Amino acid sequence: MSAETGSFQVKIGLAEMLKGGVIMDVTTVEQSRIAEDAGAVAVMALERIPADIRQDGGVARMSNPEMIKSIQAAVSIPVMAKCRIGHFVEAQILEALEVDFIDESEVLTPADDANHIYKRNFKVPFVCGCRNLGEALRRIGEGAAMIRTKGEAGSGNIVEAVRHMRTVTSEIRQLTVMPPEQLMAEAKRLGAPYALVEQVAKTGKLPVPNFSAGGIATPADAALMMQLGAETVFVGSGIFKSDDPAERAKAIVGAATYYDDAAKLAELSVGLKSAMAGLEMSEIPAGERLQERGW
Amino acid sequence: MVALIGILALQGDFARHRSKFDELGVATRNVRYPADLDGLSALVIPGGESTVLSKQLDAAGLRAALEDFARTRPVMGTCAGLIMMARDAGDSKVSPLGLMDMTVRRNGWGRQVHSFETHIEGRLNGAPTSLPAIFIRAPRIVEYGPAVNILAEHEGEPVLVSEGRHLAMVFHPELTPDIQVHEYFLKSLAA
């Protein structure tokens, strides 16, 4: 029997394997090794972490292929990389590099202000950010095999991640109790494909794994997102902007497994140094909020 | 005795295994602490990342308890679970449990773009069996001892194996609608 690569089941399969873990942003080979040793389930290879992108300004693009290759050579866990929203050629290059997952990410400067990438054309799975159910289902409609709530990347502030996760889960809950004749109007309101709205109404969950990102800085933050329904967490600036990356990374990995055990979380949080400073949302001007990128 | 199946729930797709046993009407319990092993009939080590499972086993103080458990009770492992059951994981980043006499190679079929789904032919309960199989950055079994039985192959390579009471596979039956592998594991408990 012939083998089929790049099917939707095969793409979702990798997302399933990442559940209950922590995906860490890394910018160097050394950081990728620290992440793997700490128990990261995957690393996101990027040139600048979101906190620095925010500070430096300018156009943020796909990472240098050489840097991605060096991280692929250094670790044995899956290596993810980001491309700009709508930049399907960056995605083609990342696929040629054989990254394991592509994040079509609002953290980079968007390349298309109307369209996202048509992700079904790729054998590599994609993860996309969302702030609400409509955005999640539009991305899944385009072929995303994993969704992550966006939060506010590089802020070290969990409030947006919580808002987005609560929005998605409460919108899902509403669908499950809606009579069928209201689903079309709801699909119109959400701006989401009708078939996917129908499916979510029936199953009560997204058709792909639902992870969380943007603002996670402590083991407690990670556990909070897991208790709110995230199946895995992405930690970006939170690890390598802290005073103790290796210890913090390890503690957050433990928090993803024991997210509902307060005694264990207390134990994991003991002895950590300062977390990243973080930003109050009102300090970020409206036009500079990364979460607003994506359509 | 009514079966109670433990699913190692440190990281990975443990929920998908639980759903399989739910479908078969068999009770399960997530295992994250040594005490969770008490009273279990068998244990499943799910797919996930073997580097993470290996570290988390030690952090949880579960390694010795699991080795002890496996001396008398069956263990089934899928993908990373199979790596953890091997004698040699071929990689210093992973310390396997050594429950089966085999050497494996992590990511033996390559990175995710080379992950695939197919049907494999094997023999379960003495009858020819066709199984849908999803391989995700799957390991390869590169060497195995005489006590290892090959139950199914893909392109001439062993992908579903047993040794004594233990069962392991490089693919993911829990990701397909098929329940034959989980049924087979339950049947072996009754025997």
Interface residues (C-beta under 8 A of the other chain):
Chain A: M1 S2 A3 E4 T5 G6 S7 Q9 V10 I12 G13 L14 E16 M17 L18 K19 G20 G21 E36 G39 A40 V41 A42 S76 I77 P78 E95 E98 V99 D100 F101 K123 V124 P125 V253 G254 A256 T257 Y258
Chain B: A9 L10 Q11 G12 D13 F14 A15 R16 R32 G47 G48 E49 T51 V52 K55 Q56 A59 A60 C79 A80 D91 K93 R106 N107 G110 R111 Q112 V113 H114 S115 F116 E117 T118 H119 I120 E121 I134 F135 I136 R137 H172 L175 T176
